Amino acid sequence: MKNIKIESEFIKLDQFLKLADIASTGGEAKVMIMSEDIKVNSQVATQRGKKLVRGDIVTYMNDDYMVK
């Protein structure tokens, strides 16, 4: 599991995907989310603006990323 540190109280899912280098652009992040390729805490996430907080786990292609 990779730990991704955030500086604020929360981060939006599409911004997190860019921060974690899962997506290189916002457009790419949007496509990944709309394709139901991203899970947050084991649930498929389809909202680009979903707020993530410390302790949340984002999964993409069997790789886990924890918001720290």
Predicted model as a PDB file, atoms N, CA, C, CB and O in Angstrom, pLDDT in the B-factor column:
MODEL        1                                                                  
ATOM      1  N   MET A   1       0.850  -1.180   0.000  1.00 96.00           N  
ATOM      2  CA  MET A   1       0.000   0.000   0.000  1.00 96.00           C  
ATOM      3  C   MET A   1       0.895   1.242   0.000  1.00 96.00           C  
ATOM      4  CB  MET A   1      -0.967  -0.001   1.231  1.00 96.00           C  
ATOM      5  O   MET A   1       1.875   1.320   0.741  1.00 96.00           O  
ATOM      6  N   LYS A   2       0.543   2.189  -0.830  1.00 98.00           N  
ATOM      7  CA  LYS A   2       1.290   3.443  -0.902  1.00 98.00           C  
ATOM      8  C   LYS A   2       0.554   4.507  -0.092  1.00 98.00           C  
ATOM      9  CB  LYS A   2       1.476   3.903  -2.382  1.00 98.00           C  
ATOM     10  O   LYS A   2      -0.668   4.633  -0.177  1.00 98.00           O  
ATOM     11  N   ASN A   3       1.305   5.261   0.685  1.00 98.00           N  
ATOM     12  CA  ASN A   3       0.735   6.346   1.475  1.00 98.00           C  
ATOM     13  C   ASN A   3       0.916   7.655   0.735  1.00 98.00           C  
ATOM     14  CB  ASN A   3       1.385   6.418   2.873  1.00 98.00           C  
ATOM     15  O   ASN A   3       2.024   7.991   0.317  1.00 98.00           O  
ATOM     16  N   ILE A   4      -0.177   8.399   0.569  1.00 98.00           N  
ATOM     17  CA  ILE A   4      -0.153   9.686  -0.118  1.00 98.00           C  
ATOM     18  C   ILE A   4      -0.555  10.757   0.885  1.00 98.00           C  
ATOM     19  CB  ILE A   4      -1.103   9.691  -1.368  1.00 98.00           C  
ATOM     20  O   ILE A   4      -1.686  10.777   1.371  1.00 98.00           O  
ATOM     21  N   LYS A   5       0.377  11.638   1.185  1.00 98.00           N  
ATOM     22  CA  LYS A   5       0.144  12.677   2.200  1.00 98.00           C  
ATOM     23  C   LYS A   5      -0.581  13.870   1.585  1.00 98.00           C  
ATOM     24  CB  LYS A   5       1.481  13.134   2.833  1.00 98.00           C  
ATOM     25  O   LYS A   5      -0.219  14.348   0.510  1.00 98.00           O  
ATOM     26  N   ILE A   6      -1.613  14.341   2.288  1.00 97.00           N  
ATOM     27  CA  ILE A   6      -2.311  15.554   1.869  1.00 97.00           C  
ATOM     28  C   ILE A   6      -2.077  16.623   2.928  1.00 97.00           C  
ATOM     29  CB  ILE A   6      -3.844  15.291   1.659  1.00 97.00           C  
ATOM     30  O   ILE A   6      -1.845  16.322   4.099  1.00 97.00           O  
ATOM     31  N   GLU A   7      -2.141  17.873   2.493  1.00 95.00           N  
ATOM     32  CA  GLU A   7      -1.875  18.987   3.402  1.00 95.00           C  
ATOM     33  C   GLU A   7      -3.159  19.587   3.986  1.00 95.00           C  
ATOM     34  CB  GLU A   7      -1.090  20.066   2.677  1.00 95.00           C  
ATOM     35  O   GLU A   7      -3.116  20.305   4.985  1.00 95.00           O  
ATOM     36  N   SER A   8      -4.295  19.290   3.359  1.00 96.00           N  
ATOM     37  CA  SER A   8      -5.561  19.880   3.790  1.00 96.00           C  
ATOM     38  C   SER A   8      -6.410  18.843   4.518  1.00 96.00           C  
ATOM     39  CB  SER A   8      -6.331  20.451   2.584  1.00 96.00           C  
ATOM     40  O   SER A   8      -6.010  17.688   4.668  1.00 96.00           O  
ATOM     41  N   GLU A   9      -7.583  19.269   4.964  1.00 97.00           N  
ATOM     42  CA  GLU A   9      -8.493  18.380   5.692  1.00 97.00           C  
ATOM     43  C   GLU A   9      -9.044  17.267   4.799  1.00 97.00           C  
ATOM     44  CB  GLU A   9      -9.645  19.185   6.283  1.00 97.00           C  
ATOM     45  O   GLU A   9      -9.270  16.147   5.257  1.00 97.00           O  
ATOM     46  N   PHE A  10      -9.260  17.590   3.511  1.00 98.00           N  
ATOM     47  CA  PHE A  10      -9.766  16.611   2.555  1.00 98.00           C  
ATOM     48  C   PHE A  10      -9.190  16.923   1.179  1.00 98.00           C  
ATOM     49  CB  PHE A  10     -11.323  16.612   2.519  1.00 98.00           C  
ATOM     50  O   PHE A  10      -8.590  17.975   0.962  1.00 98.00           O  
ATOM     51  N   ILE A  11      -9.389  15.976   0.250  1.00 98.00           N  
ATOM     52  CA  ILE A  11      -8.999  16.175  -1.140  1.00 98.00           C  
ATOM     53  C   ILE A  11     -10.057  15.514  -2.005  1.00 98.00           C  
ATOM     54  CB  ILE A  11      -7.570  15.591  -1.435  1.00 98.00           C  
ATOM     55  O   ILE A  11     -10.588  14.463  -1.648  1.00 98.00           O  
ATOM     56  N   LYS A  12     -10.363  16.123  -3.134  1.00 98.00           N  
ATOM     57  CA  LYS A  12     -11.342  15.541  -4.041  1.00 98.00           C  
ATOM     58  C   LYS A  12     -10.706  14.375  -4.793  1.00 98.00           C  
ATOM     59  CB  LYS A  12     -11.880  16.607  -5.030  1.00 98.00           C  
ATOM     60  O   LYS A  12      -9.503  14.371  -5.052  1.00 98.00           O  
ATOM     61  N   LEU A  13     -11.521  13.399  -5.135  1.00 98.00           N  
ATOM     62  CA  LEU A  13     -11.032  12.168  -5.749  1.00 98.00           C  
ATOM     63  C   LEU A  13     -10.213  12.442  -7.007  1.00 98.00           C  
ATOM     64  CB  LEU A  13     -12.197  11.254  -6.084  1.00 98.00           C  
ATOM     65  O   LEU A  13      -9.133  11.874  -7.167  1.00 98.00           O  
ATOM     66  N   ASP A  14     -10.702  13.302  -7.903  1.00 97.00           N  
ATOM     67  CA  ASP A  14      -9.958  13.535  -9.141  1.00 97.00           C  
ATOM     68  C   ASP A  14      -8.603  14.182  -8.860  1.00 97.00           C  
ATOM     69  CB  ASP A  14     -10.772  14.416 -10.093  1.00 97.00           C  
ATOM     70  O   ASP A  14      -7.623  13.881  -9.541  1.00 97.00           O  
ATOM     71  N   GLN A  15      -8.538  15.062  -7.872  1.00 97.00           N  
ATOM     72  CA  GLN A  15      -7.266  15.688  -7.495  1.00 97.00           C  
ATOM     73  C   GLN A  15      -6.321  14.656  -6.869  1.00 97.00           C  
ATOM     74  CB  GLN A  15      -7.509  16.858  -6.511  1.00 97.00           C  
ATOM     75  O   GLN A  15      -5.112  14.692  -7.096  1.00 97.00           O  
ATOM     76  N   PHE A  16      -6.881  13.750  -6.089  1.00 98.00           N  
ATOM     77  CA  PHE A  16      -6.070  12.711  -5.462  1.00 98.00           C  
ATOM     78  C   PHE A  16      -5.438  11.811  -6.516  1.00 98.00           C  
ATOM     79  CB  PHE A  16      -6.917  11.879  -4.493  1.00 98.00           C  
ATOM     80  O   PHE A  16      -4.271  11.440  -6.394  1.00 98.00           O  
ATOM     81  N   LEU A  17      -6.192  11.460  -7.544  1.00 98.00           N  
ATOM     82  CA  LEU A  17      -5.650  10.591  -8.590  1.00 98.00           C  
ATOM     83  C   LEU A  17      -4.447  11.233  -9.267  1.00 98.00           C  
ATOM     84  CB  LEU A  17      -6.726  10.269  -9.631  1.00 98.00           C  
ATOM     85  O   LEU A  17      -3.491  10.544  -9.625  1.00 98.00           O  
ATOM     86  N   LYS A  18      -4.490  12.546  -9.444  1.00 98.00           N  
ATOM     87  CA  LYS A  18      -3.344  13.250 -10.024  1.00 98.00           C  
ATOM     88  C   LYS A  18      -2.194  13.306  -9.021  1.00 98.00           C  
ATOM     89  CB  LYS A  18      -3.746  14.679 -10.462  1.00 98.00           C  
ATOM     90  O   LYS A  18      -1.044  13.079  -9.398  1.00 98.00           O  
ATOM     91  N   LEU A  19      -2.475  13.598  -7.767  1.00 97.00           N  
ATOM     92  CA  LEU A  19      -1.444  13.685  -6.736  1.00 97.00           C  
ATOM     93  C   LEU A  19      -0.703  12.364  -6.584  1.00 97.00           C  
ATOM     94  CB  LEU A  19      -2.059  14.093  -5.402  1.00 97.00           C  
ATOM     95  O   LEU A  19       0.513  12.353  -6.391  1.00 97.00           O  
ATOM     96  N   ALA A  20      -1.419  11.264  -6.670  1.00 98.00           N  
ATOM     97  CA  ALA A  20      -0.835   9.931  -6.493  1.00 98.00           C  
ATOM     98  C   ALA A  20      -0.209   9.397  -7.783  1.00 98.00           C  
ATOM     99  CB  ALA A  20      -1.898   8.959  -5.999  1.00 98.00           C  
ATOM    100  O   ALA A  20       0.279   8.268  -7.815  1.00 98.00           O  
ATOM    101  N   ASP A  21      -0.223  10.203  -8.842  1.00 97.00           N  
ATOM    102  CA  ASP A  21       0.303   9.796 -10.153  1.00 97.00           C  
ATOM    103  C   ASP A  21      -0.427   8.598 -10.746  1.00 97.00           C  
ATOM    104  CB  ASP A  21       1.771   9.472 -10.036  1.00 97.00           C  
ATOM    105  O   ASP A  21       0.148   7.824 -11.512  1.00 97.00           O  
ATOM    106  N   ILE A  22      -1.692   8.455 -10.387  1.00 97.00           N  
ATOM    107  CA  ILE A  22      -2.526   7.423 -11.003  1.00 97.00           C  
ATOM    108  C   ILE A  22      -3.026   7.950 -12.340  1.00 97.00           C  
ATOM    109  CB  ILE A  22      -3.724   7.022 -10.073  1.00 97.00           C  
ATOM    110  O   ILE A  22      -3.094   7.213 -13.324  1.00 97.00           O  
ATOM    111  N   ALA A  23      -3.375   9.234 -12.367  1.00 98.00           N  
ATOM    112  CA  ALA A  23      -3.811   9.911 -13.592  1.00 98.00           C  
ATOM    113  C   ALA A  23      -2.880  11.096 -13.833  1.00 98.00           C  
ATOM    114  CB  ALA A  23      -5.313  10.380 -13.489  1.00 98.00           C  
ATOM    115  O   ALA A  23      -2.431  11.743 -12.888  1.00 98.00           O  
ATOM    116  N   SER A  24      -2.595  11.375 -15.100  1.00 97.00           N  
ATOM    117  CA  SER A  24      -1.694  12.492 -15.397  1.00 97.00           C  
ATOM    118  C   SER A  24      -2.448  13.803 -15.605  1.00 97.00           C  
ATOM    119  CB  SER A  24      -0.866  12.177 -16.632  1.00 97.00           C  
ATOM    120  O   SER A  24      -1.866  14.879 -15.461  1.00 97.00           O  
ATOM    121  N   THR A  25      -3.733  13.724 -15.942  1.00 97.00           N  
ATOM    122  CA  THR A  25      -4.533  14.928 -16.159  1.00 97.00           C  
ATOM    123  C   THR A  25      -5.902  14.767 -15.510  1.00 97.00           C  
ATOM    124  CB  THR A  25      -4.681  15.224 -17.669  1.00 97.00           C  
ATOM    125  O   THR A  25      -6.315  13.661 -15.160  1.00 97.00           O  
ATOM    126  N   GLY A  26      -6.592  15.886 -15.359  1.00 95.00           N  
ATOM    127  CA  GLY A  26      -7.956  15.837 -14.842  1.00 95.00           C  
ATOM    128  C   GLY A  26      -8.888  15.075 -15.771  1.00 95.00           C  
ATOM    129  O   GLY A  26      -9.789  14.371 -15.317  1.00 95.00           O  
ATOM    130  N   GLY A  27      -8.670  15.217 -17.067  1.00 96.00           N  
ATOM    131  CA  GLY A  27      -9.493  14.495 -18.043  1.00 96.00           C  
ATOM    132  C   GLY A  27      -9.303  12.995 -17.941  1.00 96.00           C  
ATOM    133  O   GLY A  27     -10.261  12.228 -18.040  1.00 96.00           O  
ATOM    134  N   GLU A  28      -8.061  12.582 -17.741  1.00 97.00           N  
ATOM    135  CA  GLU A  28      -7.786  11.156 -17.585  1.00 97.00           C  
ATOM    136  C   GLU A  28      -8.435  10.637 -16.302  1.00 97.00           C  
ATOM    137  CB  GLU A  28      -6.261  10.891 -17.568  1.00 97.00           C  
ATOM    138  O   GLU A  28      -8.998   9.542 -16.285  1.00 97.00           O  
ATOM    139  N   ALA A  29      -8.353  11.425 -15.231  1.00 97.00           N  
ATOM    140  CA  ALA A  29      -8.983  11.043 -13.968  1.00 97.00           C  
ATOM    141  C   ALA A  29     -10.492  10.888 -14.154  1.00 97.00           C  
ATOM    142  CB  ALA A  29      -8.680  12.089 -12.870  1.00 97.00           C  
ATOM    143  O   ALA A  29     -11.087   9.942 -13.639  1.00 97.00           O  
ATOM    144  N   LYS A  30     -11.104  11.803 -14.879  1.00 96.00           N  
ATOM    145  CA  LYS A  30     -12.548  11.752 -15.127  1.00 96.00           C  
ATOM    146  C   LYS A  30     -12.928  10.458 -15.836  1.00 96.00           C  
ATOM    147  CB  LYS A  30     -12.997  12.964 -15.961  1.00 96.00           C  
ATOM    148  O   LYS A  30     -13.897   9.800 -15.455  1.00 96.00           O  
ATOM    149  N   VAL A  31     -12.169  10.092 -16.867  1.00 97.00           N  
ATOM    150  CA  VAL A  31     -12.458   8.870 -17.622  1.00 97.00           C  
ATOM    151  C   VAL A  31     -12.325   7.638 -16.724  1.00 97.00           C  
ATOM    152  CB  VAL A  31     -11.512   8.749 -18.838  1.00 97.00           C  
ATOM    153  O   VAL A  31     -13.156   6.731 -16.781  1.00 97.00           O  
ATOM    154  N   MET A  32     -11.286   7.611 -15.904  1.00 97.00           N  
ATOM    155  CA  MET A  32     -11.083   6.467 -15.007  1.00 97.00           C  
ATOM    156  C   MET A  32     -12.244   6.331 -14.030  1.00 97.00           C  
ATOM    157  CB  MET A  32      -9.760   6.614 -14.236  1.00 97.00           C  
ATOM    158  O   MET A  32     -12.719   5.226 -13.768  1.00 97.00           O  
ATOM    159  N   ILE A  33     -12.700   7.469 -13.490  1.00 97.00           N  
ATOM    160  CA  ILE A  33     -13.804   7.450 -12.522  1.00 97.00           C  
ATOM    161  C   ILE A  33     -15.104   7.037 -13.208  1.00 97.00           C  
ATOM    162  CB  ILE A  33     -13.969   8.836 -11.851  1.00 97.00           C  
ATOM    163  O   ILE A  33     -15.846   6.200 -12.693  1.00 97.00           O  
ATOM    164  N   MET A  34     -15.377   7.626 -14.368  1.00 96.00           N  
ATOM    165  CA  MET A  34     -16.622   7.311 -15.079  1.00 96.00           C  
ATOM    166  C   MET A  34     -16.641   5.866 -15.585  1.00 96.00           C  
ATOM    167  CB  MET A  34     -16.813   8.273 -16.254  1.00 96.00           C  
ATOM    168  O   MET A  34     -17.712   5.291 -15.781  1.00 96.00           O  
ATOM    169  N   SER A  35     -15.462   5.281 -15.796  1.00 97.00           N  
ATOM    170  CA  SER A  35     -15.366   3.886 -16.247  1.00 97.00           C  
ATOM    171  C   SER A  35     -15.475   2.898 -15.084  1.00 97.00           C  
ATOM    172  CB  SER A  35     -14.046   3.664 -16.988  1.00 97.00           C  
ATOM    173  O   SER A  35     -15.376   1.686 -15.273  1.00 97.00           O  
ATOM    174  N   GLU A  36     -15.679   3.430 -13.890  1.00 96.00           N  
ATOM    175  CA  GLU A  36     -15.813   2.621 -12.672  1.00 96.00           C  
ATOM    176  C   GLU A  36     -14.567   1.786 -12.398  1.00 96.00           C  
ATOM    177  CB  GLU A  36     -17.027   1.707 -12.781  1.00 96.00           C  
ATOM    178  O   GLU A  36     -14.659   0.657 -11.916  1.00 96.00           O  
ATOM    179  N   ASP A  37     -13.390   2.359 -12.713  1.00 96.00           N  
ATOM    180  CA  ASP A  37     -12.114   1.685 -12.471  1.00 96.00           C  
ATOM    181  C   ASP A  37     -11.557   1.992 -11.084  1.00 96.00           C  
ATOM    182  CB  ASP A  37     -11.102   2.090 -13.531  1.00 96.00           C  
ATOM    183  O   ASP A  37     -10.589   1.365 -10.652  1.00 96.00           O  
ATOM    184  N   ILE A  38     -12.160   2.950 -10.385  1.00 98.00           N  
ATOM    185  CA  ILE A  38     -11.631   3.418  -9.104  1.00 98.00           C  
ATOM    186  C   ILE A  38     -12.567   2.998  -7.975  1.00 98.00           C  
ATOM    187  CB  ILE A  38     -11.447   4.956  -9.113  1.00 98.00           C  
ATOM    188  O   ILE A  38     -13.786   3.134  -8.076  1.00 98.00           O  
ATOM    189  N   LYS A  39     -11.979   2.488  -6.905  1.00 98.00           N  
ATOM    190  CA  LYS A  39     -12.754   2.165  -5.707  1.00 98.00           C  
ATOM    191  C   LYS A  39     -12.235   3.011  -4.554  1.00 98.00           C  
ATOM    192  CB  LYS A  39     -12.667   0.641  -5.364  1.00 98.00           C  
ATOM    193  O   LYS A  39     -11.039   3.281  -4.451  1.00 98.00           O  
ATOM    194  N   VAL A  40     -13.154   3.425  -3.689  1.00 98.00           N  
ATOM    195  CA  VAL A  40     -12.802   4.118  -2.458  1.00 98.00           C  
ATOM    196  C   VAL A  40     -13.383   3.294  -1.314  1.00 98.00           C  
ATOM    197  CB  VAL A  40     -13.342   5.609  -2.443  1.00 98.00           C  
ATOM    198  O   VAL A  40     -14.592   3.079  -1.235  1.00 98.00           O  
ATOM    199  N   ASN A  41     -12.508   2.843  -0.441  1.00 98.00           N  
ATOM    200  CA  ASN A  41     -12.924   1.989   0.677  1.00 98.00           C  
ATOM    201  C   ASN A  41     -13.752   0.798   0.192  1.00 98.00           C  
ATOM    202  CB  ASN A  41     -13.728   2.804   1.697  1.00 98.00           C  
ATOM    203  O   ASN A  41     -14.796   0.481   0.761  1.00 98.00           O  
ATOM    204  N   SER A  42     -13.269   0.146  -0.867  1.00 97.00           N  
ATOM    205  CA  SER A  42     -13.856  -1.073  -1.458  1.00 97.00           C  
ATOM    206  C   SER A  42     -15.168  -0.844  -2.200  1.00 97.00           C  
ATOM    207  CB  SER A  42     -14.086  -2.088  -0.383  1.00 97.00           C  
ATOM    208  O   SER A  42     -15.802  -1.813  -2.619  1.00 97.00           O  
ATOM    209  N   GLN A  43     -15.597   0.406  -2.376  1.00 98.00           N  
ATOM    210  CA  GLN A  43     -16.823   0.716  -3.095  1.00 98.00           C  
ATOM    211  C   GLN A  43     -16.481   1.461  -4.385  1.00 98.00           C  
ATOM    212  CB  GLN A  43     -17.784   1.555  -2.212  1.00 98.00           C  
ATOM    213  O   GLN A  43     -15.662   2.380  -4.368  1.00 98.00           O  
ATOM    214  N   VAL A  44     -17.101   1.074  -5.505  1.00 98.00           N  
ATOM    215  CA  VAL A  44     -16.864   1.775  -6.765  1.00 98.00           C  
ATOM    216  C   VAL A  44     -17.251   3.241  -6.593  1.00 98.00           C  
ATOM    217  CB  VAL A  44     -17.667   1.120  -7.935  1.00 98.00           C  
ATOM    218  O   VAL A  44     -18.335   3.553  -6.099  1.00 98.00           O  
ATOM    219  N   ALA A  45     -16.358   4.131  -7.003  1.00 97.00           N  
ATOM    220  CA  ALA A  45     -16.592   5.573  -6.874  1.00 97.00           C  
ATOM    221  C   ALA A  45     -16.848   6.165  -8.253  1.00 97.00           C  
ATOM    222  CB  ALA A  45     -15.385   6.279  -6.189  1.00 97.00           C  
ATOM    223  O   ALA A  45     -16.055   5.963  -9.173  1.00 97.00           O  
ATOM    224  N   THR A  46     -17.951   6.894  -8.402  1.00 96.00           N  
ATOM    225  CA  THR A  46     -18.289   7.497  -9.696  1.00 96.00           C  
ATOM    226  C   THR A  46     -18.414   9.013  -9.598  1.00 96.00           C  
ATOM    227  CB  THR A  46     -19.592   6.906 -10.229  1.00 96.00           C  
ATOM    228  O   THR A  46     -18.829   9.656 -10.562  1.00 96.00           O  
ATOM    229  N   GLN A  47     -18.065   9.592  -8.463  1.00 96.00           N  
ATOM    230  CA  GLN A  47     -18.158  11.041  -8.277  1.00 96.00           C  
ATOM    231  C   GLN A  47     -16.761  11.643  -8.283  1.00 96.00           C  
ATOM    232  CB  GLN A  47     -18.895  11.387  -6.957  1.00 96.00           C  
ATOM    233  O   GLN A  47     -15.947  11.341  -7.410  1.00 96.00           O  
ATOM    234  N   ARG A  48     -16.481  12.493  -9.262  1.00 93.00           N  
ATOM    235  CA  ARG A  48     -15.166  13.134  -9.354  1.00 93.00           C  
ATOM    236  C   ARG A  48     -14.866  13.975  -8.125  1.00 93.00           C  
ATOM    237  CB  ARG A  48     -15.086  14.001 -10.604  1.00 93.00           C  
ATOM    238  O   ARG A  48     -13.723  14.045  -7.674  1.00 93.00           O  
ATOM    239  N   GLY A  49     -15.902  14.615  -7.583  1.00 96.00           N  
ATOM    240  CA  GLY A  49     -15.709  15.525  -6.459  1.00 96.00           C  
ATOM    241  C   GLY A  49     -15.831  14.875  -5.097  1.00 96.00           C  
ATOM    242  O   GLY A  49     -15.895  15.568  -4.082  1.00 96.00           O  
ATOM    243  N   LYS A  50     -15.864  13.534  -5.063  1.00 97.00           N  
ATOM    244  CA  LYS A  50     -15.983  12.835  -3.775  1.00 97.00           C  
ATOM    245  C   LYS A  50     -14.839  13.271  -2.867  1.00 97.00           C  
ATOM    246  CB  LYS A  50     -15.973  11.282  -3.971  1.00 97.00           C  
ATOM    247  O   LYS A  50     -13.675  13.255  -3.269  1.00 97.00           O  
ATOM    248  N   LYS A  51     -15.174  13.655  -1.650  1.00 98.00           N  
ATOM    249  CA  LYS A  51     -14.165  14.127  -0.702  1.00 98.00           C  
ATOM    250  C   LYS A  51     -13.511  12.950   0.006  1.00 98.00           C  
ATOM    251  CB  LYS A  51     -14.790  15.087   0.326  1.00 98.00           C  
ATOM    252  O   LYS A  51     -14.186  12.101   0.588  1.00 98.00           O  
ATOM    253  N   LEU A  52     -12.202  12.916  -0.053  1.00 98.00           N  
ATOM    254  CA  LEU A  52     -11.426  11.890   0.635  1.00 98.00           C  
ATOM    255  C   LEU A  52     -10.777  12.512   1.862  1.00 98.00           C  
ATOM    256  CB  LEU A  52     -10.352  11.265  -0.308  1.00 98.00           C  
ATOM    257  O   LEU A  52     -10.318  13.654   1.820  1.00 98.00           O  
ATOM    258  N   VAL A  53     -10.742  11.769   2.937  1.00 98.00           N  
ATOM    259  CA  VAL A  53     -10.107  12.233   4.169  1.00 98.00           C  
ATOM    260  C   VAL A  53      -9.040  11.218   4.576  1.00 98.00           C  
ATOM    261  CB  VAL A  53     -11.163  12.430   5.313  1.00 98.00           C  
ATOM    262  O   VAL A  53      -8.990  10.109   4.044  1.00 98.00           O  
ATOM    263  N   ARG A  54      -8.198  11.608   5.514  1.00 98.00           N  
ATOM    264  CA  ARG A  54      -7.137  10.715   5.977  1.00 98.00           C  
ATOM    265  C   ARG A  54      -7.733   9.379   6.415  1.00 98.00           C  
ATOM    266  CB  ARG A  54      -6.345  11.361   7.138  1.00 98.00           C  
ATOM    267  O   ARG A  54      -8.746   9.334   7.114  1.00 98.00           O  
ATOM    268  N   GLY A  55      -7.092   8.308   5.997  1.00 98.00           N  
ATOM    269  CA  GLY A  55      -7.561   6.963   6.338  1.00 98.00           C  
ATOM    270  C   GLY A  55      -8.326   6.301   5.210  1.00 98.00           C  
ATOM    271  O   GLY A  55      -8.467   5.078   5.197  1.00 98.00           O  
ATOM    272  N   ASP A  56      -8.829   7.090   4.251  1.00 98.00           N  
ATOM    273  CA  ASP A  56      -9.520   6.500   3.101  1.00 98.00           C  
ATOM    274  C   ASP A  56      -8.519   5.734   2.240  1.00 98.00           C  
ATOM    275  CB  ASP A  56     -10.238   7.596   2.261  1.00 98.00           C  
ATOM    276  O   ASP A  56      -7.350   6.108   2.150  1.00 98.00           O  
ATOM    277  N   ILE A  57      -8.991   4.662   1.611  1.00 98.00           N  
ATOM    278  CA  ILE A  57      -8.140   3.850   0.747  1.00 98.00           C  
ATOM    279  C   ILE A  57      -8.723   3.849  -0.661  1.00 98.00           C  
ATOM    280  CB  ILE A  57      -8.007   2.399   1.294  1.00 98.00           C  
ATOM    281  O   ILE A  57      -9.873   3.466  -0.877  1.00 98.00           O  
ATOM    282  N   VAL A  58      -7.902   4.285  -1.611  1.00 98.00           N  
ATOM    283  CA  VAL A  58      -8.285   4.314  -3.020  1.00 98.00           C  
ATOM    284  C   VAL A  58      -7.616   3.120  -3.697  1.00 98.00           C  
ATOM    285  CB  VAL A  58      -7.873   5.676  -3.709  1.00 98.00           C  
ATOM    286  O   VAL A  58      -6.419   2.892  -3.521  1.00 98.00           O  
ATOM    287  N   THR A  59      -8.388   2.361  -4.469  1.00 98.00           N  
ATOM    288  CA  THR A  59      -7.857   1.191  -5.162  1.00 98.00           C  
ATOM    289  C   THR A  59      -8.002   1.385  -6.667  1.00 98.00           C  
ATOM    290  CB  THR A  59      -8.582  -0.103  -4.704  1.00 98.00           C  
ATOM    291  O   THR A  59      -9.061   1.760  -7.168  1.00 98.00           O  
ATOM    292  N   TYR A  60      -6.901   1.117  -7.372  1.00 97.00           N  
ATOM    293  CA  TYR A  60      -6.902   1.152  -8.838  1.00 97.00           C  
ATOM    294  C   TYR A  60      -6.026   0.003  -9.323  1.00 97.00           C  
ATOM    295  CB  TYR A  60      -6.384   2.541  -9.391  1.00 97.00           C  
ATOM    296  O   TYR A  60      -4.853  -0.086  -8.961  1.00 97.00           O  
ATOM    297  N   MET A  61      -6.589  -0.862 -10.130  1.00 96.00           N  
ATOM    298  CA  MET A  61      -5.879  -2.007 -10.705  1.00 96.00           C  
ATOM    299  C   MET A  61      -5.130  -2.804  -9.624  1.00 96.00           C  
ATOM    300  CB  MET A  61      -4.891  -1.528 -11.786  1.00 96.00           C  
ATOM    301  O   MET A  61      -3.949  -3.118  -9.770  1.00 96.00           O  
ATOM    302  N   ASN A  62      -5.835  -3.116  -8.560  1.00 95.00           N  
ATOM    303  CA  ASN A  62      -5.321  -3.915  -7.443  1.00 95.00           C  
ATOM    304  C   ASN A  62      -4.192  -3.257  -6.660  1.00 95.00           C  
ATOM    305  CB  ASN A  62      -4.847  -5.226  -7.955  1.00 95.00           C  
ATOM    306  O   ASN A  62      -3.536  -3.915  -5.853  1.00 95.00           O  
ATOM    307  N   ASP A  63      -3.957  -1.968  -6.888  1.00 97.00           N  
ATOM    308  CA  ASP A  63      -2.999  -1.212  -6.083  1.00 97.00           C  
ATOM    309  C   ASP A  63      -3.772  -0.319  -5.132  1.00 97.00           C  
ATOM    310  CB  ASP A  63      -2.035  -0.372  -6.979  1.00 97.00           C  
ATOM    311  O   ASP A  63      -4.741   0.328  -5.531  1.00 97.00           O  
ATOM    312  N   ASP A  64      -3.345  -0.279  -3.863  1.00 98.00           N  
ATOM    313  CA  ASP A  64      -4.019   0.519  -2.849  1.00 98.00           C  
ATOM    314  C   ASP A  64      -3.186   1.748  -2.506  1.00 98.00           C  
ATOM    315  CB  ASP A  64      -4.285  -0.320  -1.588  1.00 98.00           C  
ATOM    316  O   ASP A  64      -1.959   1.693  -2.418  1.00 98.00           O  
ATOM    317  N   TYR A  65      -3.895   2.856  -2.316  1.00 98.00           N  
ATOM    318  CA  TYR A  65      -3.287   4.134  -1.962  1.00 98.00           C  
ATOM    319  C   TYR A  65      -4.040   4.689  -0.762  1.00 98.00           C  
ATOM    320  CB  TYR A  65      -3.313   5.140  -3.168  1.00 98.00           C  
ATOM    321  O   TYR A  65      -5.248   4.910  -0.840  1.00 98.00           O  
ATOM    322  N   MET A  66      -3.345   4.917   0.345  1.00 98.00           N  
ATOM    323  CA  MET A  66      -4.006   5.450   1.542  1.00 98.00           C  
ATOM    324  C   MET A  66      -3.779   6.942   1.634  1.00 98.00           C  
ATOM    325  CB  MET A  66      -3.493   4.752   2.817  1.00 98.00           C  
ATOM    326  O   MET A  66      -2.668   7.438   1.443  1.00 98.00           O  
ATOM    327  N   VAL A  67      -4.869   7.655   1.936  1.00 98.00           N  
ATOM    328  CA  VAL A  67      -4.780   9.090   2.168  1.00 98.00           C  
ATOM    329  C   VAL A  67      -4.197   9.297   3.558  1.00 98.00           C  
ATOM    330  CB  VAL A  67      -6.180   9.786   2.025  1.00 98.00           C  
ATOM    331  O   VAL A  67      -4.750   8.813   4.546  1.00 98.00           O  
ATOM    332  N   LYS A  68      -3.089  10.011   3.637  1.00 97.00           N  
ATOM    333  CA  LYS A  68      -2.416  10.252   4.933  1.00 97.00           C  
ATOM    334  C   LYS A  68      -2.440  11.724   5.274  1.00 97.00           C  
ATOM    335  CB  LYS A  68      -0.958   9.746   4.905  1.00 97.00           C  
ATOM    336  O   LYS A  68      -1.927  12.124   6.319  1.00 97.00           O  
TER     337      LYS A  68                                                      
ENDMDL                                                                          
END                                                                             
